[in-house]
């Protein structure tokens, strides 16, 4: 595709994008709800996020031949329609894996603190061990947790040695966290993987975390499981029916956030960099993304001297999902507004820790902090 006379339609909420593509194409920015068939009709390239449903209704009659989504997932793109119509597409796999890992670890530490429990004595079951699940595994092992992994597609390729069944997770796990894509049917379907039957089989009244996709967990089954104490607590970032959500489940959840687990500035920058590089490849040009760096946090040095809970202090100083939980529970009908007005959040690598003992320093380095 020649870069001459190329028109790009882009979601105006894609962070750090403005200015990068303008030397190579005409770029028009639109609010997500303004990206319609009429707008896309004269676009050669379309750049979106997860809130834009990219299907025949949007693309019919358009000359668009490339779609980039600044998201780890792509279930909002009708890939079959794209394939049938010669439209290439690219997502940003793994872009926000560390961001979701930070969210999960912060939530677990907050929950363990609220229960006065030592997480090194707990077992976590990770369902889905791709980019995100692997980061969560790394973090949890660094903190001394027993880790159980469930990933049937990987087990089919790699063998069962490192993987366990859902039944084993249901029997042993104190914490269960979902990190699968949303697959509606087939051998590896994940829709309602967290089902009423699964929750009924749980033996340890665990903490259940969903930061994958809303429909991976049956939200009505989860609220029933909380009410019957088959599930002890819930951390919910992804919801069925977003931006509408089950308010009973929201209020019952220990942590409830508006699908922002992956919203670190680092993850957003990674996603934008990946789609800009994909566009550059389409245009046959080289685009410098070296200055696509998130802002430095206001406080980037964390002092841990004489702290009784240094790991939790460092993690929660970088990010605390309780603030977002309070905002969502106060404003459940502002789900989209809370997402779109999300502030600067940096991952562990943006922080330098001082005052850590040798043992804690080893763990903090494993998490990504600088010392």
JOKA-V295919 format. One record per residue. RES is the residue in three letters. SS is DSSP state (H for helix, E for strand, L for the rest). OMEGA is omega in degrees with one decimal (* if undefined). Layout:
# JOKA-V295919
[[RES:SS:OMEGA] [RES:SS:OMEGA]]
This chain:
# JOKA-V295919
[[UNK:L:178.5] [UNK:L:-179.1] [UNK:L:-179.8] [UNK:L:176.4] [UNK:L:177.2] [UNK:L:177.4] [UNK:E:178.5] [UNK:E:171.2] [UNK:E:-174.1] [UNK:E:171.2] [UNK:E:-176.7] [UNK:L:-178.6] [UNK:L:176.3] [UNK:L:-172.4] [UNK:L:170.7] [UNK:L:-174.2] [UNK:L:-171.2] [UNK:L:178.7] [UNK:L:-176.1] [UNK:L:-173.9] [UNK:L:-174.8] [UNK:L:178.1] [UNK:L:-171.5] [UNK:L:-175.4] [UNK:L:168.9] [UNK:E:-176.8] [UNK:E:176.1] [UNK:E:-178.1] [UNK:E:179.9] [UNK:E:169.0] [UNK:L:-176.8] [UNK:H:-177.8] [UNK:H:178.7] [UNK:H:-179.6] [UNK:L:-175.8] [UNK:L:177.4] [UNK:H:-179.7] [UNK:H:179.9] [UNK:H:-174.7] [UNK:H:-170.9] [UNK:L:-178.5] [UNK:L:177.9] [UNK:L:172.0] [UNK:L:-178.5] [UNK:E:179.6] [UNK:E:178.9] [UNK:E:-171.1] [UNK:E:167.4] [UNK:L:-170.6] [UNK:L:-176.7] [UNK:L:179.0] [UNK:L:177.1] [UNK:L:-176.3] [UNK:E:-175.5] [UNK:L:-178.5] [UNK:H:-178.5] [UNK:H:-179.9] [UNK:H:-168.5] [UNK:H:-173.7] [UNK:L:179.5] [UNK:L:-179.3] [UNK:L:174.3] [UNK:L:-177.9] [UNK:L:180.0] [UNK:L:177.3] [UNK:E:178.2] [UNK:E:172.7] [UNK:E:176.3] [UNK:E:-177.0] [UNK:L:-176.2] [UNK:L:177.0] [UNK:L:-178.7] [UNK:L:177.7] [UNK:L:-179.0] [UNK:L:174.7] [UNK:L:178.1] [UNK:E:174.9] [UNK:L:-173.9] [UNK:H:178.1] [UNK:H:178.0] [UNK:H:179.5] [UNK:H:-179.2] [UNK:H:-178.5] [UNK:H:-175.8] [UNK:L:174.7] [UNK:L:-179.7] [UNK:L:177.5] [UNK:E:178.3] [UNK:E:-179.7] [UNK:E:171.9] [UNK:L:-177.8] [UNK:L:-174.5] [UNK:L:176.7] [UNK:L:-172.9] [UNK:L:-175.1] [UNK:L:-177.7] [UNK:H:-179.3] [UNK:H:177.5] [UNK:H:178.1] [UNK:H:175.8] [UNK:H:176.9] [UNK:H:178.7] [UNK:H:-177.7] [UNK:H:-178.4] [UNK:H:178.3] [UNK:H:-179.9] [UNK:H:179.3] [UNK:H:-179.1] [UNK:H:176.8] [UNK:H:-179.2] [UNK:H:179.7] [UNK:H:178.0] [UNK:H:-178.5] [UNK:H:-179.8] [UNK:H:-176.9] [UNK:L:-179.0] [UNK:L:178.2] [UNK:L:-174.6] [UNK:H:178.4] [UNK:H:177.9] [UNK:H:-176.3] [UNK:L:177.9] [UNK:E:176.6] [UNK:E:173.8] [UNK:E:-179.1] [UNK:E:-177.8] [UNK:E:-173.5] [UNK:L:-172.9] [UNK:L:172.8] [UNK:L:-179.1] [UNK:H:-175.2] [UNK:H:-179.1] [UNK:H:178.9] [UNK:H:176.0] [UNK:H:178.5] [UNK:H:176.6] [UNK:H:-179.6] [UNK:H:-178.4] [UNK:H:-176.6] [UNK:H:176.2] [UNK:H:178.8] [UNK:H:179.9] [UNK:L:172.6] [UNK:L:-179.9] [UNK:L:168.4] [UNK:E:-173.6] [UNK:E:173.4] [UNK:E:-176.1] [UNK:E:175.3] [UNK:E:178.9] [UNK:L:-175.9] [UNK:H:178.3] [UNK:H:177.5] [UNK:H:-179.6] [UNK:H:179.6] [UNK:H:-178.9] [UNK:H:-170.5] [UNK:H:-174.1] [UNK:L:-172.5] [UNK:L:-170.9] [UNK:L:-175.2] [UNK:L:-176.2] [UNK:L:178.9] [UNK:L:179.6] [UNK:L:173.1] [UNK:H:179.5] [UNK:H:179.4] [UNK:H:176.0] [UNK:H:179.9] [UNK:H:-177.6] [UNK:H:-167.9] [UNK:H:-167.0] [UNK:L:170.3] [UNK:L:178.1] [UNK:E:176.7] [UNK:E:-178.4] [UNK:E:-176.3] [UNK:E:178.7] [UNK:L:179.6] [UNK:L:165.5] [UNK:L:175.7] [UNK:L:179.0] [UNK:L:-169.0] [UNK:L:-176.7] [UNK:L:179.8] [UNK:L:-175.1] [UNK:L:-176.3] [UNK:L:177.9] [UNK:L:-179.8] [UNK:L:178.0] [UNK:L:-177.3] [UNK:L:170.9] [UNK:L:170.1] [UNK:E:-173.2] [UNK:L:175.9] [UNK:H:179.9] [UNK:H:178.7] [UNK:H:-179.5] [UNK:H:177.7] [UNK:H:-177.3] [UNK:L:-176.1] [UNK:L:-174.1] [UNK:L:-169.8] [UNK:L:-179.0] [UNK:L:-170.4] [UNK:L:164.1] [UNK:E:178.3] [UNK:E:-177.0] [UNK:E:171.6] [UNK:E:172.3] [UNK:L:-178.5] [UNK:L:174.3] [UNK:L:-172.5] [UNK:H:-172.9] [UNK:H:172.4] [UNK:H:177.0] [UNK:E:173.7] [UNK:L:-173.1] [UNK:H:178.8] [UNK:H:177.0] [UNK:H:-179.2] [UNK:H:179.3] [UNK:H:176.0] [UNK:H:-179.9] [UNK:H:174.8] [UNK:H:-178.4] [UNK:H:179.7] [UNK:L:178.1] [UNK:L:167.7] [UNK:L:170.9] [UNK:L:-176.6] [UNK:L:179.9] [UNK:E:178.7] [UNK:E:168.8] [UNK:E:-173.8] [UNK:E:173.0] [UNK:L:-178.6] [UNK:L:-169.9] [UNK:L:171.2] [UNK:L:175.5] [UNK:L:178.6] [UNK:L:7.6] [UNK:L:170.7] [UNK:L:-178.8] [UNK:L:178.2] [UNK:L:-174.3] [UNK:H:176.7] [UNK:H:177.7] [UNK:H:179.1] [UNK:H:-178.3] [UNK:H:-179.7] [UNK:H:-175.0] [UNK:L:176.9] [UNK:L:172.7] [UNK:E:178.1] [UNK:E:-174.8] [UNK:L:-172.2] [UNK:L:178.9] [UNK:L:-177.0] [UNK:L:-179.2] [UNK:L:-178.3] [UNK:L:-170.8] [UNK:L:174.0] [UNK:L:177.3] [UNK:H:177.8] [UNK:H:179.4] [UNK:H:178.6] [UNK:H:178.5] [UNK:H:177.8] [UNK:H:-178.2] [UNK:H:-179.7] [UNK:H:178.1] [UNK:H:-177.3] [UNK:H:-179.4] [UNK:H:175.3] [UNK:H:178.1] [UNK:H:176.6] [UNK:H:176.9] [UNK:H:178.6] [UNK:H:178.5] [UNK:H:178.2] [UNK:H:-176.3] [UNK:H:-178.5] [UNK:L:-179.7] [UNK:L:173.8] [UNK:L:-179.7] [UNK:L:-179.0] [UNK:L:177.9] [UNK:L:-174.3] [UNK:L:-179.1] [UNK:L:178.4] [UNK:L:-174.9] [UNK:L:179.5] [UNK:L:177.9] [UNK:L:175.5] [UNK:L:178.4] [UNK:L:-179.3] [UNK:L:175.5] [UNK:L:-174.6] [UNK:L:176.4] [UNK:E:-177.6] [UNK:E:-178.6] [UNK:E:-175.7] [UNK:L:-175.3] [UNK:L:176.1] [UNK:L:178.8] [UNK:L:-175.2] [UNK:L:-178.2] [UNK:L:-167.8] [UNK:H:-177.1] [UNK:H:179.2] [UNK:H:179.5] [UNK:H:179.9] [UNK:H:-178.2] [UNK:H:-174.8] [UNK:H:173.0] [UNK:H:176.9] [UNK:H:-176.8] [UNK:L:178.8] [UNK:L:-176.1] [UNK:L:176.6] [UNK:H:179.9] [UNK:H:178.1] [UNK:H:177.9] [UNK:H:178.8] [UNK:H:-179.2] [UNK:H:-179.0] [UNK:H:-178.9] [UNK:H:174.0] [UNK:H:-172.2] [UNK:L:-174.5] [UNK:H:-178.8] [UNK:H:175.3] [UNK:H:-176.8] [UNK:H:-177.6] [UNK:H:179.1] [UNK:H:179.1] [UNK:H:176.9] [UNK:H:-172.5] [UNK:H:179.6] [UNK:L:-176.8] [UNK:L:-176.0] [UNK:L:179.6] [UNK:L:175.5] [UNK:L:-179.2] [UNK:L:179.5] [UNK:L:-174.2] [UNK:H:-174.4] [UNK:H:-179.4] [UNK:H:-172.5] [UNK:L:173.1] [UNK:E:-178.4] [UNK:E:175.7] [UNK:E:174.4] [UNK:L:-178.9] [UNK:L:173.7] [UNK:L:-177.0] [UNK:H:-178.0] [UNK:H:179.2] [UNK:H:179.5] [UNK:H:178.6] [UNK:H:179.5] [UNK:H:-178.4] [UNK:H:176.5] [UNK:H:177.5] [UNK:H:179.1] [UNK:H:177.9] [UNK:L:178.0] [UNK:L:172.3] [UNK:E:177.8] [UNK:L:*]]
